[in-house]
Structures are given as structure tokens and as C-alpha cells.
């Protein structure tokens, strides 16, 4: 290759360092994906440790109507679940405030329910000190 033996050794050493760096990068990036996949909780973990049920909430809404709601709220950690259970009165208050300005038409279709879930999630995340709400699931909704 090169006329000097020292240059040949240096060249081979540099190629080996580059190959080692690339191999290390791929190994580390694949390991990172495996760890992330392991962080997703399974359904048993979600139900047992990460979900809080609000219980039935009944209140009036615009237009002389009332609504009966029930939510399951999924949170980011066990500590957040404990905090949310202690703040259940604030959760019910957030739901009542959110729906009190809505009409039955606002809550009839999938988009209306999705909007309600997002507004409740945003309100609850506003007062949580430890962790966040990841999902709000409507488990019952009756508008009359």
C-alpha cells in the first residue's frame, strides 16, 4: 500500500477504529430500542398500578340536560396513581367544569368524546405534581 511500514500500520489501525465505532453504534442503538420496548407496561400493569376509576359522575349541562359519565384515567407511574387517588375530588371537579359548558350535541359523536377526554386530561395534568395523565378512557356516557 504505502511505501512506509508505519503508514500501513497507522492506516490499518484507523480502519479498525472506524469499524469498531460503527459496530458499537449499531449495538448500542439496538440495545436502546430493546429497553424502550421493555418500558411499555403490559395490560396487567396498566390495570393494577396505572389506572384510576373516577366512579360515576352525574351533572347538568347546557339546555336543561344532564350527563352521567365514568372514566378510567391512566397515569405515568404508581406514584402518580397514588396522588390522583388522593385528588379524586379535584378530578370530579375538573370533569364537572369541563362538561358544564357543553351541549348534548357537543358530546354525541366520537370527536366530541375525544375532545372531552383531551380537555379532562389537560385539566388534570394542570394540578398533578408528580407525573402525568397518559390517557383518559370514557367507560360510560349517558346524555339526557
DSSP file (Angstrom, degrees, kcal/mol; ACC not computed):
  #  RESIDUE AA STRUCTURE BP1 BP2  ACC     N-H-->O    O-->H-N    N-H-->O    O-->H-N    TCO  KAPPA ALPHA  PHI   PSI    X-CA   Y-CA   Z-CA
    1    1 A X              0   0    0      0, 0.0     2,-0.2     0, 0.0     4,-0.1   0.000 360.0 360.0 360.0 -85.3    0.0    0.0    0.0
    2    2 A X        -     0   0    0      2,-0.2     6,-0.1     1,-0.1     0, 0.0  -0.594 360.0-124.8 -92.1 158.7    2.1    2.8    1.4
    3    3 A X  S    S+     0   0    0     -2,-0.2     2,-0.4     4,-0.0    -1,-0.1   0.818  94.1  69.4 -70.7 -30.7    5.9    2.9    1.0
    4    4 A X  S  > S-     0   0    0      1,-0.1     4,-1.6     2,-0.0    -2,-0.2  -0.747  72.4-147.3 -94.9 134.4    6.4    3.2    4.7
    5    5 A X  H  > S+     0   0    0     -2,-0.4     4,-2.1     1,-0.2     5,-0.2   0.863 100.7  57.1 -65.7 -35.2    5.6    0.3    7.0
    6    6 A X  H  > S+     0   0    0      1,-0.2     4,-2.4     2,-0.2    -1,-0.2   0.877 104.8  51.0 -62.4 -40.1    4.5    2.8    9.8
    7    7 A X  H  > S+     0   0    0      2,-0.2     4,-2.6     1,-0.2    -1,-0.2   0.887 108.4  52.2 -66.6 -38.5    1.9    4.4    7.5
    8    8 A X  H  X S+     0   0    0     -4,-1.6     4,-2.4     2,-0.2    -2,-0.2   0.926 111.3  46.4 -61.9 -44.6    0.5    0.9    6.6
    9    9 A X  H  X S+     0   0    0     -4,-2.1     4,-2.5     2,-0.2    -2,-0.2   0.920 113.3  49.2 -64.0 -43.8    0.1    0.1   10.3
   10   10 A X  H  X S+     0   0    0     -4,-2.4     4,-2.3     2,-0.2    -2,-0.2   0.907 111.2  50.0 -61.5 -43.0   -1.5    3.5   11.0
   11   11 A X  H  X S+     0   0    0     -4,-2.6     4,-2.2     2,-0.2    -2,-0.2   0.930 112.2  46.5 -62.3 -46.7   -3.9    3.1    8.1
   12   12 A X  H  X S+     0   0    0     -4,-2.4     4,-2.3     1,-0.2    -2,-0.2   0.903 111.9  52.0 -63.1 -41.7   -5.0   -0.4    9.3
   13   13 A X  H  X S+     0   0    0     -4,-2.5     4,-2.2     1,-0.2    -1,-0.2   0.909 109.6  49.1 -61.0 -43.1   -5.4    0.9   12.9
   14   14 A X  H  X S+     0   0    0     -4,-2.3     4,-2.2     2,-0.2    -2,-0.2   0.896 110.4  50.5 -65.0 -40.9   -7.6    3.8   11.7
   15   15 A X  H  X S+     0   0    0     -4,-2.2     4,-2.5     1,-0.2    -1,-0.2   0.916 110.9  49.3 -63.0 -43.4   -9.8    1.4    9.6
   16   16 A X  H  X S+     0   0    0     -4,-2.3     4,-2.6     2,-0.2    -2,-0.2   0.886 110.1  51.1 -63.7 -39.2  -10.2   -0.9   12.7
   17   17 A X  H  X S+     0   0    0     -4,-2.2     4,-2.4     2,-0.2    -1,-0.2   0.915 111.3  48.0 -64.2 -42.4  -11.1    2.1   14.9
   18   18 A X  H  X S+     0   0    0     -4,-2.2     4,-2.4     2,-0.2    -2,-0.2   0.925 112.8  47.5 -64.6 -44.5  -13.8    3.2   12.4
   19   19 A X  H  X S+     0   0    0     -4,-2.5     4,-2.5     1,-0.2    -2,-0.2   0.911 112.9  49.6 -63.3 -42.1  -15.2   -0.3   12.1
   20   20 A X  H  X S+     0   0    0     -4,-2.6     4,-2.5     2,-0.2    -2,-0.2   0.891 110.6  50.1 -62.6 -40.9  -15.3   -0.7   15.9
   21   21 A X  H  X S+     0   0    0     -4,-2.4     4,-2.3     2,-0.2    -2,-0.2   0.922 112.3  46.4 -64.7 -44.8  -17.0    2.7   16.3
   22   22 A X  H  X S+     0   0    0     -4,-2.4     4,-2.2     2,-0.2    -2,-0.2   0.919 113.3  49.0 -64.2 -44.1  -19.7    1.8   13.7
   23   23 A X  H  X S+     0   0    0     -4,-2.5     4,-2.3     1,-0.2    -2,-0.2   0.912 111.4  49.8 -62.5 -42.4  -20.2   -1.6   15.3
   24   24 A X  H  X S+     0   0    0     -4,-2.5     4,-2.7     1,-0.2     5,-0.2   0.901 108.7  53.3 -62.5 -41.4  -20.5   -0.1   18.7
   25   25 A X  H  X S+     0   0    0     -4,-2.3     4,-2.4     1,-0.2    -2,-0.2   0.933 111.2  45.0 -59.2 -47.5  -23.0    2.5   17.5
   26   26 A X  H  X S+     0   0    0     -4,-2.2     4,-2.0     2,-0.2    -1,-0.2   0.889 113.6  49.5 -66.9 -39.0  -25.3   -0.2   16.0
   27   27 A X  H  X S+     0   0    0     -4,-2.3     4,-2.0     1,-0.2    -1,-0.2   0.933 113.9  45.7 -64.7 -44.9  -25.1   -2.4   19.0
   28   28 A X  H  X S+     0   0    0     -4,-2.7     4,-2.0     1,-0.2    -2,-0.2   0.882 111.7  51.2 -67.2 -38.7  -25.9    0.5   21.4
   29   29 A X  H  X S+     0   0    0     -4,-2.4     4,-1.5    -5,-0.2    -1,-0.2   0.881 111.5  47.4 -68.8 -36.6  -28.8    1.7   19.2
   30   30 A X  H  X S+     0   0    0     -4,-2.0     4,-1.7     2,-0.2    -1,-0.2   0.871 110.4  52.4 -70.3 -36.5  -30.4   -1.7   19.1
   31   31 A X  H  X S+     0   0    0     -4,-2.0     4,-2.0     1,-0.2    -2,-0.2   0.892 106.2  54.8 -64.4 -39.7  -30.0   -2.1   22.8
   32   32 A X  H  X S+     0   0    0     -4,-2.0     4,-2.0     1,-0.2    -1,-0.2   0.885 106.6  50.6 -60.9 -40.2  -31.7    1.2   23.4
   33   33 A X  H  X S+     0   0    0     -4,-1.5     4,-2.2     1,-0.2    -1,-0.2   0.880 108.2  52.5 -67.4 -37.0  -34.7    0.0   21.4
   34   34 A X  H  X S+     0   0    0     -4,-1.7     4,-1.6     1,-0.2    -2,-0.2   0.903 109.7  48.7 -64.8 -40.7  -35.0   -3.2   23.4
   35   35 A X  H  X S+     0   0    0     -4,-2.0     4,-0.9     2,-0.2    -2,-0.2   0.893 110.3  51.3 -66.6 -39.5  -35.0   -1.2   26.6
   36   36 A X  H >X S+     0   0    0     -4,-2.0     3,-0.7     1,-0.2     4,-0.7   0.903 108.3  51.5 -64.2 -40.6  -37.7    1.2   25.3
   37   37 A X  H >< S+     0   0    0     -4,-2.2     3,-0.7     1,-0.3    -1,-0.2   0.862 107.2  54.4 -64.1 -34.1  -39.9   -1.8   24.3
   38   38 A X  H 3< S+     0   0    0     -4,-1.6    -1,-0.3     1,-0.2    -2,-0.2   0.708  98.5  64.1 -70.4 -20.6  -39.4   -3.1   27.8
   39   39 A X  H << S+     0   0    0     -4,-0.9     2,-0.5    -3,-0.7    -1,-0.2   0.709  76.8  97.7 -78.2 -20.6  -40.7    0.1   29.3
   40   40 A X  S << S-     0   0    0     -3,-0.7     2,-0.1    -4,-0.7    -3,-0.0  -0.565  78.6-129.4 -70.4 121.2  -44.2   -0.2   27.8
   41   41 A X        -     0   0    0     -2,-0.5     2,-0.1     1,-0.1    -2,-0.1  -0.394  16.0-123.4 -72.7 148.2  -46.3   -1.7   30.6
   42   42 A X     >  -     0   0    0     -2,-0.1     4,-2.3     1,-0.1     3,-0.2  -0.334  34.1 -96.1 -81.5 173.5  -48.5   -4.7   29.9
   43   43 A X  H  > S+     0   0    0      1,-0.2     4,-2.7     2,-0.2     5,-0.2   0.844 123.8  54.6 -64.0 -34.9  -52.2   -4.7   30.4
   44   44 A X  H  > S+     0   0    0      2,-0.2     4,-2.5     1,-0.2     5,-0.3   0.915 109.9  47.3 -64.2 -41.5  -52.0   -6.2   33.9
   45   45 A X  H  >>S+     0   0    0     -3,-0.2     4,-2.5     2,-0.2     5,-0.7   0.902 112.6  50.1 -64.7 -41.6  -49.6   -3.5   35.0
   46   46 A X  H  X5S+     0   0    0     -4,-2.3     4,-1.4     3,-0.2     5,-0.3   0.950 115.2  41.7 -62.5 -49.4  -51.8   -0.8   33.5
   47   47 A X  H  <5S+     0   0    0     -4,-2.7     4,-0.3     3,-0.2    -2,-0.2   0.915 123.2  37.1 -66.6 -43.5  -55.0   -2.1   35.2
   48   48 A X  H  <5S+     0   0    0     -4,-2.5    -2,-0.2    -5,-0.2    -3,-0.2   0.910 134.0  14.0 -78.1 -42.8  -53.4   -2.8   38.6
   49   49 A X  H  <5S+     0   0    0     -4,-2.5    32,-0.3    -5,-0.3    -3,-0.2   0.568 126.7  40.6-115.3 -11.9  -50.9    0.0   39.0
   50   50 A X  S  <<S+     0   0    0     -4,-1.4    25,-2.8    -5,-0.7     2,-0.4   0.328  92.5  82.1-126.6   9.0  -51.5    2.8   36.5
   51   51 A X  E     -A   74   0A   0     -4,-0.3     2,-0.4    -5,-0.3    23,-0.2  -0.956  46.7-170.8-125.4 136.6  -55.3    3.3   36.2
   52   52 A X  E     -A   73   0A   0     21,-2.4    21,-3.2    -2,-0.4     2,-0.4  -0.989  15.3-145.2-122.4 128.0  -57.7    5.2   38.4
   53   53 A X  E     -A   72   0A   0     -2,-0.4    19,-0.2    19,-0.2     3,-0.1  -0.769   1.5-155.1 -90.6 136.1  -61.5    4.9   38.0
   54   54 A X        -     0   0    0     17,-2.6    -1,-0.1    -2,-0.4    18,-0.1   0.757  31.0-136.9 -79.8 -24.2  -63.4    8.1   38.7
   55   55 A X        -     0   0    0     16,-0.5    16,-0.5     2,-0.1     2,-0.2  -0.226  49.8 -33.0  81.8 173.2  -66.7    6.4   39.5
   56   56 A X        -     0   0    0     14,-0.1     2,-0.5    -2,-0.1    14,-0.2  -0.463  59.0-169.2 -70.8 130.6  -70.0    7.7   38.3
   57   57 A X  E     -B   69   0A   0     12,-3.1    12,-3.2    -2,-0.2     2,-0.4  -0.986   4.7-177.0-122.0 120.9  -70.2   11.5   37.8
   58   58 A X  E     +B   68   0A   0     -2,-0.5     2,-0.3    10,-0.2    10,-0.2  -0.973  16.1 144.6-120.8 130.3  -73.6   13.0   37.1
   59   59 A X  E     -B   67   0A   0      8,-2.2     8,-3.1    -2,-0.4     2,-0.2  -0.972  45.6 -96.6-154.9 166.1  -74.1   16.7   36.5
   60   60 A X  E     -B   66   0A   0     -2,-0.3     6,-0.3     6,-0.3     2,-0.2  -0.560  34.3-168.3 -86.6 154.3  -76.3   19.0   34.4
   61   61 A X  E  >  -B   65   0A   0      4,-2.7     4,-1.1    -2,-0.2     3,-0.4  -0.746  40.3 -54.9-129.1 179.3  -75.1   20.5   31.1
   62   62 A X  T  4 S+     0   0    0     40,-1.8    42,-0.4    37,-0.4    -1,-0.2  -0.170 114.1  33.4 -57.6 146.8  -76.4   23.3   28.9
   63   63 A X  T  4 S-     0   0    0      1,-0.2    -1,-0.2    40,-0.1     3,-0.1   0.813 127.0 -67.7  82.6  32.5  -80.0   23.2   27.7
   64   64 A X  T  4 S+     0   0    0     -3,-0.4     2,-0.3     1,-0.2    -1,-0.2   0.856 101.4 125.4  56.2  38.7  -81.7   21.6   30.7
   65   65 A X  E  <  -B   61   0A   0     -4,-1.1    -4,-2.7    -3,-0.1     2,-0.3  -0.776  46.0-149.2-117.1 164.8  -79.9   18.2   30.1
   66   66 A X  E     -B   60   0A   0     -6,-0.3    78,-2.8    -2,-0.3     2,-0.4  -0.936   4.0-151.3-132.7 163.0  -77.8   16.1   32.3
   67   67 A X  E     -BC  59 143A   0     -8,-3.1    -8,-2.2    -2,-0.3     2,-0.5  -0.987   4.4-156.5-134.7 141.6  -74.9   13.7   31.7
   68   68 A X  E     +BC  58 142A   0     74,-2.6    74,-2.3    -2,-0.4     2,-0.3  -0.985  25.1 176.8-117.1 124.0  -73.7   10.7   33.5
   69   69 A X  E     -BC  57 141A   0    -12,-3.2   -12,-3.1    -2,-0.5     2,-0.3  -0.900  18.9-174.5-128.7 153.4  -70.0    9.9   32.9
   70   70 A X  E     - C   0 140A   0     70,-1.8    69,-2.8    -2,-0.3    70,-1.5  -0.959  13.9-173.6-145.8 131.6  -67.5    7.4   34.1
   71   71 A X  E     - C   0 138A   0    -16,-0.5   -17,-2.6    -2,-0.3   -16,-0.5  -0.901  21.6-151.0-124.5 151.7  -63.8    7.5   33.2
   72   72 A X  E     -AC  53 137A   0     65,-2.5    65,-3.0    -2,-0.3     2,-0.6  -0.998  23.0-157.3-113.5 127.0  -60.7    5.3   33.7
   73   73 A X  E     -AC  52 136A   0    -21,-3.2   -21,-2.4    -2,-0.5     2,-0.4  -0.919   1.7-154.5-112.9 120.2  -57.6    7.5   33.9
   74   74 A X  E     -AC  51 135A   0     61,-2.7    60,-2.5    -2,-0.6    61,-1.6  -0.790  16.1-167.7 -94.2 133.7  -54.2    6.0   33.0
   75   75 A X  E     - C   0 133A   0    -25,-2.8    58,-0.2    -2,-0.4    56,-0.1  -0.646  30.4-112.1-118.3 173.6  -51.2    7.7   34.6
   76   76 A X  S    S+     0   0    0     56,-1.9     2,-0.3    -2,-0.2    57,-0.1   0.681  88.6   7.5 -83.3 -19.5  -47.4    7.5   34.1
   77   77 A X  S  > S-     0   0    0     55,-0.2     4,-1.8    53,-0.2     5,-0.1  -0.972  71.7-104.4-156.4 167.3  -46.4    5.9   37.4
   78   78 A X  H  > S+     0   0    0     -2,-0.3     4,-2.2     1,-0.2     5,-0.2   0.877 120.1  55.3 -63.1 -38.3  -47.5    4.3   40.6
   79   79 A X  H  > S+     0   0    0      1,-0.2     4,-2.2     2,-0.2    -1,-0.2   0.890 106.5  50.6 -62.9 -39.2  -46.7    7.5   42.5
   80   80 A X  H  > S+     0   0    0      2,-0.2     4,-2.8     1,-0.2    -1,-0.2   0.881 107.5  53.8 -66.1 -37.9  -49.0    9.5   40.1
   81   81 A X  H  X S+     0   0    0     -4,-1.8     4,-2.4   -32,-0.3    -2,-0.2   0.930 108.7  48.8 -61.6 -44.6  -51.8    6.9   40.7
   82   82 A X  H  X S+     0   0    0     -4,-2.2     4,-1.6     1,-0.2    -2,-0.2   0.912 113.0  47.6 -61.6 -42.6  -51.5    7.4   44.5
   83   83 A X  H  X S+     0   0    0     -4,-2.2     4,-1.5     1,-0.2    -2,-0.2   0.923 111.6  50.3 -63.6 -43.8  -51.6   11.2   44.0
   84   84 A X  H  < S+     0   0    0     -4,-2.8     7,-0.2     1,-0.2    -2,-0.2   0.873 106.7  54.5 -65.1 -37.1  -54.6   11.1   41.7
   85   85 A X  H >< S+     0   0    0     -4,-2.4     3,-1.0     1,-0.2    -1,-0.2   0.890 109.4  48.3 -62.8 -37.9  -56.5    8.9   44.1
   86   86 A X  H 3< S+     0   0    0     -4,-1.6     3,-0.4     1,-0.2    -1,-0.2   0.803 112.2  50.0 -69.5 -28.8  -55.9   11.5   46.8
   87   87 A X  T >X S+     0   0    0     -4,-1.5     4,-1.9     1,-0.2     3,-0.8   0.039  70.9 123.8 -97.3  25.0  -57.1   14.2   44.4
   88   88 A X  H <> S+     0   0    0     -3,-1.0     4,-2.4     1,-0.3     5,-0.2   0.844  71.5  56.6 -58.3 -34.7  -60.3   12.4   43.4
   89   89 A X  H 3> S+     0   0    0     -3,-0.4     4,-1.9     1,-0.2    -1,-0.3   0.871 107.4  48.7 -64.8 -35.1  -62.4   15.4   44.4
   90   90 A X  H <> S+     0   0    0     -3,-0.8     4,-2.4     2,-0.2    -2,-0.2   0.852 108.8  53.6 -72.0 -33.8  -60.3   17.6   42.1
   91   91 A X  H  X S+     0   0    0     -4,-1.9     4,-2.3    -7,-0.2    -2,-0.2   0.945 110.3  46.1 -63.6 -48.0  -60.8   15.1   39.2
   92   92 A X  H  X S+     0   0    0     -4,-2.4     4,-2.5     1,-0.2    -2,-0.2   0.897 112.4  51.4 -62.3 -39.6  -64.6   15.2   39.7
   93   93 A X  H  X S+     0   0    0     -4,-1.9     4,-2.7     2,-0.2     5,-0.2   0.909 108.6  51.2 -61.9 -42.7  -64.5   19.0   39.8
   94   94 A X  H  X S+     0   0    0     -4,-2.4     4,-2.0     2,-0.2    -2,-0.2   0.897 111.3  47.9 -62.7 -40.9  -62.4   19.1   36.6
   95   95 A X  H  X S+     0   0    0     -4,-2.3     4,-2.6     2,-0.2     5,-0.3   0.936 112.5  48.3 -65.6 -46.1  -64.9   16.9   34.8
   96   96 A X  H  X S+     0   0    0     -4,-2.5     4,-1.9     1,-0.2    -2,-0.2   0.926 112.8  47.8 -62.2 -45.4  -67.9   18.9   36.0
   97   97 A X  H  X S+     0   0    0     -4,-2.7     4,-0.6     1,-0.2    -1,-0.2   0.895 112.7  50.6 -61.0 -39.4  -66.3   22.2   35.0
   98   98 A X  H >< S+     0   0    0     -4,-2.0     3,-0.5    -5,-0.2    -2,-0.2   0.933 116.8  36.7 -67.2 -46.2  -65.4   20.7   31.6
   99   99 A X  H >< S+     0   0    0     -4,-2.6     3,-1.9     1,-0.2   -37,-0.4   0.699  97.9  79.7 -82.6 -17.9  -68.9   19.4   30.7
  100  100 A X  H 3< S+     0   0    0     -4,-1.9    -1,-0.2     1,-0.3   -38,-0.2   0.795  96.3  46.5 -62.5 -26.8  -70.9   22.2   32.3
  101  101 A X  T << S+     0   0    0     -4,-0.6    -1,-0.3    -3,-0.5     2,-0.2   0.348  98.6  94.3 -93.9   6.4  -70.3   24.4   29.3
  102  102 A X    <   -     0   0    0     -3,-1.9   -40,-1.8     2,-0.0     2,-0.2  -0.633  63.0-140.8-101.1 156.8  -71.1   21.7   26.7
  103  103 A X    >>  -     0   0    0     -2,-0.2     3,-0.7   -42,-0.2     4,-0.6  -0.674  32.9-105.0-104.4 164.9  -74.3   20.9   24.9
  104  104 A X  G >4 S+     0   0    0    -42,-0.4     3,-1.0     1,-0.2     4,-0.2   0.863 122.2  58.0 -57.8 -34.5  -75.6   17.4   24.2
  105  105 A X  G >4 S+     0   0    0      1,-0.2     3,-0.9     2,-0.2     4,-0.4   0.832  98.3  60.1 -64.9 -31.1  -74.6   18.0   20.5
  106  106 A X  G <4 S+     0   0    0     -3,-0.7    -1,-0.2     1,-0.2    -2,-0.2   0.726 111.9  39.8 -65.7 -20.0  -71.0   18.5   21.6
  107  107 A X  G << S+     0   0    0     -3,-1.0    -1,-0.2    -4,-0.6    -2,-0.2   0.253  90.2  89.6-115.6  11.1  -71.0   15.0   23.2
  108  108 A X  S <  S+     0   0    0     -3,-0.9     2,-0.1    -4,-0.2    -2,-0.1   0.852  82.1  46.2 -83.0 -35.1  -72.8   12.9   20.6
  109  109 A X  S  > S-     0   0    0     -4,-0.4     4,-1.9    -3,-0.1     5,-0.2  -0.443  91.2 -97.7-107.7 178.6  -70.1   11.7   18.3
  110  110 A X  H  > S+     0   0    0      1,-0.2     4,-2.6     2,-0.2     5,-0.2   0.870 121.5  54.9 -62.1 -38.5  -66.6   10.2   18.5
  111  111 A X  H  > S+     0   0    0      1,-0.2     4,-2.5     2,-0.2    -1,-0.2   0.891 106.7  51.4 -63.7 -39.0  -65.0   13.6   18.0
  112  112 A X  H  > S+     0   0    0      2,-0.2     4,-2.3     1,-0.2    -1,-0.2   0.906 111.4  46.5 -64.2 -42.5  -67.0   15.1   20.9
  113  113 A X  H  X S+     0   0    0     -4,-1.9     4,-2.7     2,-0.2    -2,-0.2   0.915 112.3  50.8 -66.1 -42.6  -65.9   12.3   23.2
  114  114 A X  H  X S+     0   0    0     -4,-2.6     4,-2.4     2,-0.2    -2,-0.2   0.912 110.5  49.3 -61.2 -42.8  -62.3   12.6   22.1
  115  115 A X  H  X S+     0   0    0     -4,-2.5     4,-2.5     2,-0.2    -1,-0.2   0.915 110.9  50.1 -62.0 -43.0  -62.4   16.3   22.8
  116  116 A X  H  X S+     0   0    0     -4,-2.3     4,-2.6     2,-0.2     5,-0.2   0.936 110.6  49.3 -60.6 -47.4  -63.9   15.8   26.2
  117  117 A X  H  X S+     0   0    0     -4,-2.7     4,-2.5     1,-0.2    -1,-0.2   0.907 112.2  48.4 -59.3 -42.7  -61.2   13.2   27.1
  118  118 A X  H  X S+     0   0    0     -4,-2.4     4,-2.3     2,-0.2    -1,-0.2   0.893 111.6  49.0 -66.5 -39.4  -58.4   15.6   25.9
  119  119 A X  H  X S+     0   0    0     -4,-2.5     4,-2.3     2,-0.2    -2,-0.2   0.911 112.5  47.7 -66.7 -41.0  -59.9   18.5   27.9
  120  120 A X  H  X S+     0   0    0     -4,-2.6     4,-2.6     2,-0.2     5,-0.2   0.923 111.7  51.1 -64.0 -44.0  -60.2   16.4   31.1
  121  121 A X  H  X S+     0   0    0     -4,-2.5     4,-2.5    -5,-0.2    12,-0.2   0.921 110.9  48.2 -58.1 -45.5  -56.6   15.1   30.6
  122  122 A X  H  X S+     0   0    0     -4,-2.3     4,-1.1     2,-0.2    -1,-0.2   0.908 112.1  48.9 -64.3 -42.4  -55.3   18.7   30.2
  123  123 A X  H  X S+     0   0    0     -4,-2.3     4,-0.6     2,-0.2     3,-0.3   0.925 113.2  46.4 -63.1 -45.0  -57.2   19.9   33.3
  124  124 A X  H >X S+     0   0    0     -4,-2.6     3,-1.3     1,-0.2     4,-1.3   0.916 109.2  53.7 -66.9 -42.2  -55.9   17.0   35.5
  125  125 A X  H 3< S+     0   0    0     -4,-2.5    -1,-0.2     1,-0.3    -2,-0.2   0.782  99.1  67.8 -61.5 -24.4  -52.4   17.4   34.3
  126  126 A X  H 3< S+     0   0    0     -4,-1.1    -1,-0.3    -3,-0.3    -2,-0.2   0.784 110.6  30.2 -66.3 -27.9  -52.7   21.1   35.3
  127  127 A X  H << S+     0   0    0     -3,-1.3     2,-0.2    -4,-0.6    -1,-0.2   0.526  92.1 107.3-111.5  -5.6  -52.8   20.2   39.0
  128  128 A X     <  -     0   0    0     -4,-1.3     3,-0.1     1,-0.1   -48,-0.0  -0.538  41.8-174.9 -71.7 136.3  -50.8   17.0   39.2
  129  129 A X  S    S+     0   0    0     -2,-0.2     2,-0.5     1,-0.2    -1,-0.1   0.668  72.7  48.2 -99.8 -23.4  -47.4   17.5   40.9
  130  130 A X  S    S-     0   0    0    -50,-0.1    -1,-0.2   -51,-0.1   -53,-0.2  -0.879 116.5 -32.8-127.8  98.3  -46.0   14.0   40.3
  131  131 A X  S    S-     0   0    0     -2,-0.5     2,-0.3    -3,-0.1    -3,-0.0  -0.390  72.2 -90.6  90.0-169.8  -46.2   12.5   36.8
  132  132 A X        -     0   0    0     -2,-0.1   -56,-1.9    -3,-0.1     2,-0.5  -0.930  25.5-102.1-142.4 162.6  -48.9   13.0   34.2
  133  133 A X  E     -C   75   0A   0     -2,-0.3   -58,-0.3   -12,-0.2     3,-0.1  -0.779  30.9-176.4 -82.3 128.1  -52.1   11.5   32.8
  134  134 A X  E     +     0   0A   0    -60,-2.5     2,-0.3    -2,-0.5   -59,-0.2   0.803  64.9   5.7 -96.4 -34.9  -51.3    9.5   29.7
  135  135 A X  E     -C   74   0A   0    -61,-1.6   -61,-2.7   -14,-0.0     2,-0.5  -0.998  52.7-155.1-148.3 146.5  -54.8    8.5   28.6
  136  136 A X  E     -C   73   0A   0     -2,-0.3     2,-0.5   -63,-0.2   -63,-0.2  -0.993  18.0-164.9-119.5 123.6  -58.4    9.2   29.6
  137  137 A X  E     -C   72   0A   0    -65,-3.0   -65,-2.5    -2,-0.5     2,-0.7  -0.932  14.3-141.3-112.1 126.2  -60.9    6.5   28.7
  138  138 A X  E     +C   71   0A   0     -2,-0.5   -67,-0.2   -67,-0.2     3,-0.1  -0.771  24.3 172.7 -83.2 118.5  -64.6    7.1   28.7
  139  139 A X  E     +     0   0A   0    -69,-2.8     2,-0.3    -2,-0.7   -68,-0.2   0.608  67.4  17.1-103.2 -15.8  -66.2    3.9   30.1
  140  140 A X  E     +C   70   0A   0    -70,-1.5   -70,-1.8     2,-0.0    -1,-0.3  -0.955  59.6 170.9-155.5 138.6  -69.8    5.2   30.4
  141  141 A X  E     +C   69   0A   0     -2,-0.3     2,-0.4   -72,-0.2   -72,-0.2  -0.907   1.6 170.3-151.3 119.6  -71.6    8.2   28.9
  142  142 A X  E     -C   68   0A   0    -74,-2.3   -74,-2.6    -2,-0.3     2,-0.5  -0.990   9.3-170.7-130.9 124.3  -75.3    8.9   29.0
  143  143 A X  E      C   67   0A   0     -2,-0.4   -76,-0.2   -76,-0.2    -2,-0.0  -0.959 360.0 360.0-114.9 129.1  -76.8   12.3   27.9
  144  144 A X              0   0    0    -78,-2.8   -77,-0.2    -2,-0.5    -1,-0.1   0.331 360.0 360.0-135.4 360.0  -80.4   13.1   28.6
